[in-house]
Amino acid sequence: MLSGVGAADNHGAVQSRFSEEQIIGILREQEAGHKTAEICRRHGISEATFYAWKSKYGGLDVSEAKRLKGLEDENSRLKKLLAEAMLDNAMLREVAGKKVVRPAASRRTVAHLRATFGVSERRACSVLKVHRRTIRYRSRRPDDGALRQRLRELALERRRFGYRRLGCLLAREGMAVNHKKLLRIYREEGLAVRRRRGRKRALGTRAPMNVPQGPNQRWSLDFVSDAFSDGRRFRILAVVDDFSRECLALVADTSLSGKRVARELDALIATRGKPLMIVSDNGSEFISRAILAWTQANGVEWHYIQPGKPTQNAFVESFNGRLRDECLNETLFHGVRHARQVLADWRDDYNNIRPHSTLGGMSPAQFATFRTGGMPPVLNVTQPQYQTRGLYL
């Protein structure tokens, strides 16, 4: 016996091959006195189908049957929409609080939703408002394994170096990389350095600082303090050549008097030559009688900056920041001898290896050699990250 129920349509609902008018007509044949078995045989339906129709449409006319059918269809659509909305809300709650900004994060989130809720890729992309082309994209970039490995090694050795200085070191090794690609790999490897920021100060009108045009034209002096592992304090005298940015001396001791400063300057002059000018703040060591007598005896002009204006001695202040960030904050000192050894090693590295952004990526020693007639180092200083910046008071 054939059933009166047809195949499922594209929406999943079961469709009958009989309309409401035909079903009502078949039921009325029984009401007219015809036998049920004969009616089912004539119309090709089973008795189960006939009684199912009778329980649903019995006593109704055609218009009422159509209205009932319409209500059932509307109710089915509403249920489906409600279920889809609840599923969408559940998926959105699942990814709530997660940053889905970059394409890689979107791909991971779509895969997670598909595995958790069993939805299609199209449905997951619709909920996240992501284009399916983005999810299906597969990168064709090379993995740059050797470059990434060397960049991680250098970042581990130079923990306070950013991607620009690491790029200079890579260029010296023959691994020159476009700065945009280097920044992308640097971020993907999670090597970004957290910047240690000090207290913000208000800036007034700034005037350009006159930069020396040769070595030994102007030296800058300042003191930096730190502590040993046992809590005792010690001081460091830093001497910087403002032209080449070379660190001429790092003198560490528990106390440094004016006489000691004069003696260290004499030792520097004996090996390097006499400067035209020395710049410092108004510290007690720099305004002592020993320093006044030294300047008169050596004929060196000594310029004191205005009190409370450390930016007027910007070269050595900038150097002090690098010294503290890359050396003092990274080392636990056990005594004066240990501090002197660490500072000597760091000074040698600073002068001969460490790239200086203001010098076009060269080290201070390379820059001094280049500007005094030596051969320039192999480095492309025309890249945007190596452009020299202006200095201000």
Secondary structure, DSSP 8 states (H G I E B T S, - for coil): ---SEEEE-TTS-EEESS-HHHHHHHHHHHHTT--HHHHHHHHT--HHHHHHHHHHHTT--HHHHHHHHHHHHHHHHHHHHHHHHHHHHHHHHHTTT----SHHHHHHHHHHHHHHH---HHHHHHHHT--HHHHH--------HHHHHHHHHHHHHSTT--HHHHHHHHHHTT----HHHHHHHHHHTT-----------------B----SSTTSEEEEEEEEEE-TTS-EEEEEEEEETTT--EEEEEEES---HHHHHHHHHHHHHHH---SEEEE---TTTTSHHHHHHHHHHT-EEEE--TT-GGGGHHHHHHHHHHHHHTGGG----SHHHHHHHHHHHHHHHHHTS--GGGTT--HHHHHHHHTT----S--TTSGGG-----B-
